Structure formats: C-alpha cells, structure tokens
C-alpha cells in the first residue's frame, strides 16, 4: 500500500470512527489487525508456560539463559538476512510462521510425553524468548514497508490493537484451559494460531501487491531485497539515528529485565503451585491487554498526530522512574503488579507504536535487516547484560530497583532525543 495524503479526508467506516482511517486504507488495516491478532494470540497463549518454566528453573539458571538467548538471537540475524536477500516476501514471511507452528508442536509433544527434563525446559525458555521479539519484528518490518510515515502516525495505534486483542485472547484461553489440557495442550493451541497466521499473512501480501494498483498507484514490487545478509550491522554502525534507536532498545530491555527478576522472586514467595503461577500470569496478561486495547484505539494515534512521536517514547520511561522508586520502598507483590501493569500497558500502547514510527522514513533494507538486528539481538543483549548486573547487585546487597530507576531516566532522555530527530527529519 503506497502513500495516502496526510491531509484531511473522509474517514472510512467503523474504523474511521476509532482512528483516522481514510478511504482505500480499510482493507489493509483490517488485514493487518487480524494477522497481528493471530500472532499475539499464539504467543501470549504460551507465554505463561514460559514464565512457569522460569520459576521452576530458578533465578540463577534464568540469568544464564538470558545470555544463551542473546547468543541465539545473534545467530538468527544472518539466517533472516539470507531469507530477506534471496526470497520474496510472499515466500519467506509465511515460512517463518510455519517454522514457529512446527516448533511449538514438537515442544508440546515432548511435554505431553512426560519428557519435561531440565534441558527441554531451558530450550523452551530460550526459544520462546527469541520468538517473542523475532515475530513482532518481522510483522512490523512489513508494516513500515506497507504504510508510509504519515499513515504510520494515524494507523499504527489501531493496527497494534489487533495484537493487543490477540494478547488478551491468548492468556484468557490459557487461564480457562490449562487446568483441563495442561501446559502441553496450551502449546498445541499456540501452534494452531500460527497456522491461521500463515493464511492471514498470504491474504495481506495479496492486498499489498494488488492494492496499490487498484488505488491508481504503481503495484508493489515483491522481489528479494538483495544485498549482504550481514548488512544490518553496518547500517546501524554508520547511522547515529539507528545507534540511538539501539540504545533506546537496550534501555527498554534493561528496565524490563530489572522488573522480570523481581517477578521471579516475588511470585516464588507468593505462589507455590506451578499451575497456580501459570493462572496468575495469565490473569495479569489479560488485565494488561484489556487496558492496552482501549488506549491503542482511542489515544495512540491522536497523541502521535497532536504531540509527535517523542511523547509516545518518553511518557512510559518517566512513569517507570516513579514506579521503581515506589517499589524500592514497598516491595510487595501487589505493588509489583501495579508497576508491571503500568510498564506493559504503556509499552504496548505507546512505546511500541512509537518505535515502529521511527523506521517509517528509512530504506527497505534498513526496515528489514537493521530493524531485526536492533529488535532481537540488541534487545536480548540488553537483557543479558542486566541479568548479570542484577546478580552482581544482589551479591553486593544494593537495591536493583533503584538502579532500574536510573536506567529508566536515561531511557526517557534517549526517547526524547529520537522523537525530536524523527519529527524534524534529522535522520542519518
């Protein structure tokens, strides 16, 4: 889908009442919404299982697995680069969802056969930790190619709401079904959602290729991107703007990781039954997604149009500075839940769409190769660094959450800088 004028235009149907969807954009937005729903419903259905596996493995093992996850995410970059360089989007994008479905099915079978060894638990934890970033990066790489910068501000909020609806459905299904079908059954459900995602992706690709021609524009060119599979590394290193995005992502990951290790400790102390932990994680996910979808549909696009991308990138980091300080002096599970909900709702409703808007003016190769590098190994590198930092902080008897407040303040500063460069087209 090529650019549509950013000026005033009649809004399209029901979506137009929720967001600034203009005539000719409705089918592409609806298809994107449904695809993102399927991807997130599949992932968030199995996410509580990963969290339960993490509590069983323990804090020290999970800290080491963060490093293993980072290594795995580095390995995946050149593989994805080869796919982007040599195959058309209509080929490699459905392949990715097929691989995810098959992998979840294999894990489900092994868990169901009673082969839940420590090694399988560790593999599953790493696989899901890489998967959640990778599939989201792949989705948004295509979105920032399909929609231009002006459309991104108007439409990414409502498209992101599709993922939130899926993220709400997934954990609700897990909470309702895990007692009857067990964790292996939950993994089969997640695999099924990715099979549906394959169908949705092919429909969206047809809209992308044919939609531009029907609106009087040149047809979209679905051909291999070409270039070096390792080009993402050089693109990031040569661009202050991309380096800034990378730093922003590392700080985001750092704040998330500080909270994650607090979660492991507090949940283990509060709930002793693994099935109960899975149910609690599912209920937290459901609450987060219910709040997020309201913000995405009603606020994200309007805030971006009125105040710019910078607001989306700074509001959550500033809130987390206060959240960490409160948690430092009141380290109870109930307080943690409030801080975690604020962080995750804000990230999904504001930070994630804002991050994707930063890529909309960039080249196609950058949108796929550099973006995937930043979204996956750079993010997981921040995870691994902070995982080891929290070990050292704990050993020295310092407050990890107060250090998290410092990281959150730096996160806000970088977000403000990126927002200003994006709005004033100072991109290099």
C-alpha positions in Angstrom: 0.0 0.0 0.0 1.5 3.3 -1.1 1.2 6.7 0.5 -2.2 8.3 1.1 -2.4 12.0 1.5 -1.9 13.2 5.1 -4.4 16.0 4.7 -8.0 15.9 5.8 -10.1 13.3 4.2 -13.4 11.4 4.9 -12.9 8.6 7.3 -13.7 5.0 6.4 -16.5 3.1 8.2 -16.3 1.9 11.7 -12.5 2.0 11.9 -12.6 5.6 10.8 -14.6 6.5 13.9 -11.9 4.9 16.1 -8.8 6.1 14.2 -8.1 8.3 11.2 -8.5 5.5 8.6 -9.0 7.1 5.2 -10.8 5.7 2.1 -8.7 3.0 0.4 -6.9 2.0 3.6 -9.6 -0.1 5.3 -8.8 -3.5 3.8 -5.1 -3.2 4.5 -5.7 -2.0 8.1 -8.2 -4.8 8.8 -6.0 -7.5 7.4 -3.0 -6.2 9.4 -5.2 -6.1 12.5 -6.3 -9.8 12.0 -2.8 -11.0 11.3 -1.3 -9.3 14.4 -4.2 -10.8 16.4 -3.3 -14.3 15.3 0.4 -13.8 16.0 -0.1 -12.4 19.5 -2.9 -14.8 20.4 -0.5 -17.7 19.7 2.5 -16.2 21.5 0.6 -14.9 24.6 -1.2 -18.3 25.0 2.2 -19.9 25.5 3.9 -17.1 27.4 2.5 -18.1 30.8 4.0 -21.5 30.3 7.4 -19.9 29.8 7.0 -17.9 32.9 6.2 -21.0 34.9 9.2 -22.8 33.5 11.3 -19.8 34.6 10.1 -20.1 38.2 10.9 -23.8 38.2 14.4 -23.4 36.8 15.2 -20.6 39.3 16.7 -17.2 39.2 20.4 -18.3 38.7 19.5 -20.6 35.8 17.3 -18.0 34.1 20.1 -15.4 34.4 22.4 -17.8 32.4 19.6 -18.4 29.9 19.4 -14.7 29.2 22.9 -15.0 27.9 22.0 -18.1 25.9 19.0 -16.2 24.5 21.3 -13.4 23.4 23.6 -15.8 21.6 20.7 -17.5 19.8 19.3 -14.1 18.7 22.7 -13.2 17.2 22.8 -16.5 15.3 19.3 -15.8 13.8 20.3 -12.4 12.3 22.3 -13.7 9.3 19.8 -16.5 8.7 17.0 -14.0 8.5 19.3 -11.8 6.4 19.7 -14.6 3.9 15.9 -15.1 3.7 15.4 -11.3 3.1 18.1 -11.2 0.5 17.2 -14.2 -1.6 13.4 -14.7 -1.3 10.3 -12.7 -1.9 8.1 -11.5 1.0 5.4 -13.8 -0.3 7.7 -16.8 0.3 9.7 -16.2 3.4 7.1 -14.4 5.6 4.7 -17.5 5.7 7.7 -19.8 6.1 8.6 -18.0 9.4 5.1 -18.7 10.9 5.2 -22.3 9.7 8.6 -22.8 11.5 7.1 -21.4 14.7 4.0 -23.6 14.5 6.1 -26.8 13.9 8.5 -25.9 16.8 5.6 -25.3 19.3 4.1 -28.6 18.2 7.3 -30.5 18.8 7.7 -29.0 22.3 4.0 -29.7 23.1 4.5 -33.4 22.1 7.6 -33.7 24.3 6.0 -32.1 27.3 2.9 -34.3 26.8 5.0 -37.4 26.7 6.5 -36.7 30.1 9.9 -35.7 28.7 10.0 -32.4 30.6 13.6 -32.5 31.5 15.7 -29.5 32.6 17.3 -29.4 29.2 13.9 -29.2 27.5 12.8 -26.5 29.9 15.9 -24.5 29.1 15.5 -24.9 25.4 11.8 -23.9 25.6 12.6 -20.8 27.6 15.3 -19.7 25.1 13.1 -20.5 22.1 10.1 -18.5 23.4 12.4 -15.6 24.5 13.8 -15.3 21.0 10.5 -15.9 19.3 8.5 -13.1 21.0 10.9 -10.4 19.7 11.5 -12.0 16.3 7.9 -12.5 15.2 7.0 -9.0 16.3 10.0 -7.5 14.4 9.1 -9.4 11.3 5.5 -8.2 11.5 6.4 -4.5 11.9 9.2 -4.7 9.2 6.4 -5.4 6.7 4.1 -2.8 8.2 6.7 0.0 7.9 7.1 -1.0 4.3 3.4 -1.2 3.5 2.5 2.2 5.1 4.3 5.5 4.8 5.3 7.9 7.6 2.0 9.8 7.7 -0.1 6.7 7.6 2.1 5.2 10.4 1.1 8.0 12.8 -2.6 7.6 12.0 -2.8 3.8 11.7 -0.2 2.1 13.8 -2.2 2.5 17.0 -5.3 0.7 15.7 -3.1 -2.0 14.0 -1.3 -2.6 17.3 -4.7 -3.0 18.9 -5.0 -6.2 16.8 -2.0 -7.6 18.6 -3.4 -6.5 21.9 -6.8 -8.2 21.2 -4.8 -11.4 20.4 -2.7 -10.9 23.5 -5.9 -10.6 25.5 -7.4 -13.7 24.0 -4.3 -15.9 24.3 -3.9 -15.7 28.1 -7.7 -15.9 28.7 -7.7 -19.2 26.8 -4.7 -20.3 28.8 -6.4 -19.5 32.1 -9.6 -21.3 31.1 -8.0 -24.4 29.5 -4.7 -25.1 31.3 -6.5 -27.0 34.2 -8.0 -29.4 31.6 -5.4 -29.7 28.8 -2.2 -28.9 30.7 0.8 -26.9 29.6 1.3 -29.2 26.5 -2.3 -28.6 25.3 -1.7 -24.8 25.6 1.4 -25.2 23.3 -0.8 -27.0 20.8 -3.3 -24.2 20.9 -0.5 -21.7 20.3 0.8 -23.7 17.3 -2.7 -23.7 15.8 -2.9 -19.9 16.0 0.4 -19.6 14.0 -1.1 -21.9 11.3 -4.0 -19.4 11.0 -1.4 -16.6 10.9 0.1 -18.2 7.7 -3.3 -17.9 5.9 -3.7 -14.3 7.2 -0.2 -13.3 6.0 -0.8 -14.6 2.5 -4.1 -12.6 2.3 -2.3 -9.4 3.5 0.5 -10.0 1.0 -2.0 -10.1 -1.9 -3.6 -6.9 -0.6 -0.1 -5.3 -0.5 0.8 -6.4 -4.1 -2.6 -5.6 -5.6 -3.9 -2.7 -3.5 -1.6 -0.1 -4.8 -2.6 -0.8 -8.4 -6.4 -0.5 -7.6 -5.8 2.9 -6.0 -4.1 4.2 -9.1 -0.5 3.8 -7.9 2.2 1.6 -9.2 1.9 -2.1 -8.0 4.1 -3.0 -5.0 7.3 -4.8 -6.1 7.6 -8.1 -4.2 11.1 -9.2 -5.0 14.1 -10.2 -2.9 15.7 -7.2 -1.1 19.2 -8.4 -2.1 22.4 -7.2 -0.6 24.6 -8.6 2.1 22.9 -10.8 4.8 25.1 -9.0 7.4 24.2 -5.5 6.1 22.1 -4.7 9.2 25.3 -4.5 11.3 26.9 -1.9 9.0 23.7 0.1 8.6 23.4 0.5 12.4 27.1 1.3 13.0 27.1 4.0 10.3 24.0 5.9 11.5 23.7 8.0 14.7 19.9 7.7 14.4 19.9 3.9 14.3 22.5 3.8 17.0 20.2 6.0 19.1 17.3 3.5 18.5 19.6 0.7 19.5 20.5 2.5 22.8 16.8 3.1 23.4 16.0 -0.6 22.9 18.9 -1.6 25.3 17.5 0.7 28.0 14.0 -0.6 27.4 15.2 -4.1 27.8 17.2 -3.2 30.9 14.1 -1.8 32.6 12.1 -4.8 31.6 14.8 -7.2 32.9 15.0 -5.5 36.3 11.3 -6.0 36.7 11.5 -9.6 35.5 13.9 -10.7 38.2 11.8 -9.0 40.8 8.8 -11.0 39.4 10.7 -14.3 39.7 11.5 -13.7 43.4 8.1 -12.3 44.4 6.0 -14.9 42.6 8.0 -17.8 44.0 7.5 -16.4 47.5 3.7 -15.8 47.0 2.6 -18.8 45.0 3.9 -22.4 45.5 1.9 -24.4 42.9 3.2 -24.2 39.2 -0.4 -24.4 37.8 -1.4 -21.5 40.1 1.6 -19.5 38.9 0.5 -20.1 35.2 -3.0 -19.0 36.1 -1.8 -15.8 37.8 0.5 -14.9 34.9 -2.5 -15.4 32.5 -4.7 -13.1 34.6 -2.0 -10.4 34.7 -1.7 -10.7 30.9 -5.4 -10.4 30.5 -5.6 -7.2 32.6 -2.7 -5.6 30.7 -4.2 -6.3 27.3 -7.7 -5.2 28.2 -6.4 -1.8 29.3 -3.9 -1.5 26.4 -6.5 -2.1 23.6 -8.6 0.9 24.9 -5.5 3.2 24.8 -4.4 2.0 21.4 -7.8 2.5 19.8 -8.6 5.8 21.4 -5.3 7.6 22.3 -2.2 6.4 20.4 -2.9 7.8 17.0 -4.3 11.0 18.4 -1.4 11.6 20.7 1.1 10.9 17.9 -0.7 13.3 15.5 -1.0 16.1 18.1 2.2 15.8 20.1 4.5 13.8 18.0 6.4 10.6 18.3 8.5 11.9 21.2 5.6 11.9 23.6 5.0 8.2 22.9 8.7 7.4 23.6 9.1 9.3 26.9 5.8 9.0 28.8 6.4 5.4 29.9 10.1 5.8 30.9 9.2 8.7 33.1 6.4 6.8 34.7 8.8 3.9 35.4 11.2 6.2 37.3 8.5 6.8 39.8 7.4 3.1 39.8 10.9 1.8 40.6 11.2 4.3 43.5 7.9 3.2 45.0 8.8 -0.5 44.5 12.1 0.1 46.3 10.3 1.2 49.5 7.3 -1.1 49.2 8.4 -4.4 47.7 5.1 -6.3 47.9 3.6 -8.5 45.2 0.5 -6.2 44.9 2.8 -3.1 44.4 4.8 -5.0 41.8 1.7 -5.9 39.9 0.7 -2.3 39.6 4.2 -1.2 38.4 4.3 -4.1 35.9 0.9 -3.4 34.5 1.8 0.3 34.0 5.0 -0.6 32.3 3.5 -3.2 29.9 0.3 -1.2 29.1 2.5 1.8 28.3 5.0 -0.1 26.2 2.3 -1.8 24.1 0.1 1.3 23.7 2.7 4.0 23.3 6.3 2.9 23.1 6.0 0.0 20.6 4.0 2.0 18.0 6.4 5.0 18.6 9.4 2.8 18.0 7.9 1.5 14.7 7.2 5.0 13.5 10.9 5.8 13.8 11.6 3.4 11.0 9.0 4.6 8.5 11.2 7.1 6.6 14.1 4.6 6.2 15.1 2.3 3.3 13.6 -1.1 2.7 16.9 -2.9 3.5 17.1 -0.9 6.8 13.4 -1.8 7.7 14.2 -5.5 7.5 17.9 -6.1 8.2 18.9 -3.2 10.6 15.5 -3.3 12.3 15.7 -7.0 13.0 19.2 -6.6 14.4 18.0 -3.9 16.8 14.8 -5.7 17.7 16.2 -9.1 18.5 20.0 -9.4 19.4 20.4 -5.8 20.6 17.3 -6.2 22.8 18.4 -9.6 24.1 22.0 -8.2 24.6 20.5 -5.6 27.0 18.6 -8.5 28.7 21.8 -10.5 29.1 23.8 -7.5 30.4 21.3 -6.5 33.0 20.7 -10.2 34.0 24.3 -10.4 35.0 24.2 -6.9 36.5 21.3 -7.9 38.8 23.3 -10.9 40.0 26.2 -8.6 40.9 23.9 -6.0 42.6 22.2 -8.7 44.6 25.5 -10.1 45.7 26.6 -6.6 46.8 23.3 -6.1 48.6 22.4 -3.0 46.6 18.8 -2.1 45.5 18.3 -3.3 41.9 15.1 -1.4 41.6 16.7 1.9 42.4 19.3 1.2 39.8 16.4 0.5 37.5 15.1 4.0 38.1 18.4 5.4 36.8 18.1 3.3 33.7 14.5 4.5 33.2 15.6 8.1 33.4 18.3 7.5 30.7 15.6 5.7 28.6 13.4 8.8 28.8 16.2 11.1 27.7 17.1 9.0 24.6 13.4 8.7 23.7 13.1 12.5 23.8 16.2 12.9 21.5 14.9 10.3 19.0 11.5 11.9 18.9 12.9 15.3 18.1 15.1 13.9 15.3 12.2 12.0 13.8 9.8 15.0 13.8 12.5 17.3 12.4 13.7 14.8 9.8 17.2 14.8 11.2 17.8 11.2 10.3 21.2 9.9 9.2 
